[in-house]
Amino acid sequence: MLSDAPHTALRVNPRASAAGWWSGARLRLDTPPAVSTLLTGRKRVEVTPEEATQAIAWAGSVDGWDAAEPKPLFIHASA
């Protein structure tokens, strides 16, 4: 059975190199589960809107996030 609920995914931005951010993220011990999944090489992971928001907030605390343009991760929501 298909749900009409919106889907939220945390995705890797393929246009963002942000090597410094990725290195820093791999060193952190407090990595959210969704980001940990992306660190294994996956390009997207389905999450709740709250998990997505928390993951992006965490990502912003990792060195290199502010300098990265475009950002290495983004939230994709679809209906």
N, C-alpha and C positions, 0 to 999 in steps of 0.2 A: 504494500500500500504506500503510495506516495504522499508526502506531507506538503501542505501549502505553506509551511513555516519557512521564513527566509533562511538562507544558508550563509554562513560566514566562514571565510578561510583566511588564514595567515599565509602570505605568499612571499617568495623571494623575488626581488626585483632583478631580472636578468641584465638590466642596463647599468646596475650599480656594482662597481668593483668593490669599493669599501674594504679592501684587504685588511686594513688596520682594525676595523670594527669586527670583522669575522674572527680575526686572531684573538682579539680581546674577549669576544663572546665565548670562544672555546675554552678560555682560561677560567671563566667564572664558575663558582660552585653553586650559585643561586639561580641558575638558568631555568626559566619556566619550561614545563614539559613540551609545549608547542614549539618553542625555539629549539630545544634539544633535538626534536624530531627533524627540524630543518637543518640542523648542524650535521646530521647524518647523510645529507645529500638530497633529501626530498625537496621538492620545489613548492609544495603547498601542503597545508594540513588543515582539516576542518576543525573548527573551534566554536565555542559559544562567543557571543559578542563580548561578554565580560572577559573571557580568556584572551581574546584578541586585544582588547584595550589594555589589559595588564601586561601582555607580552610587548606591546609597543612602548608602554611606559618603561618597562624594564630595559628594552633595547636602547632607549634614550639615555639610560644611565651608564651605558658602556662607552668607553673612550672611542672616539672616532665617529660616533653617530652624528654629532653636530656638523662635522666637516663633510659628511657624505651627502652628495647630491647627484643623482637622486638617492633617497634612503634605501638601504638594503632590504628592508621588509616593509610590507604594506598590508592593509586589511582589504579584503575583497568581499563585499556582501552582495548577494543576489536574491531576488524574490522567488 
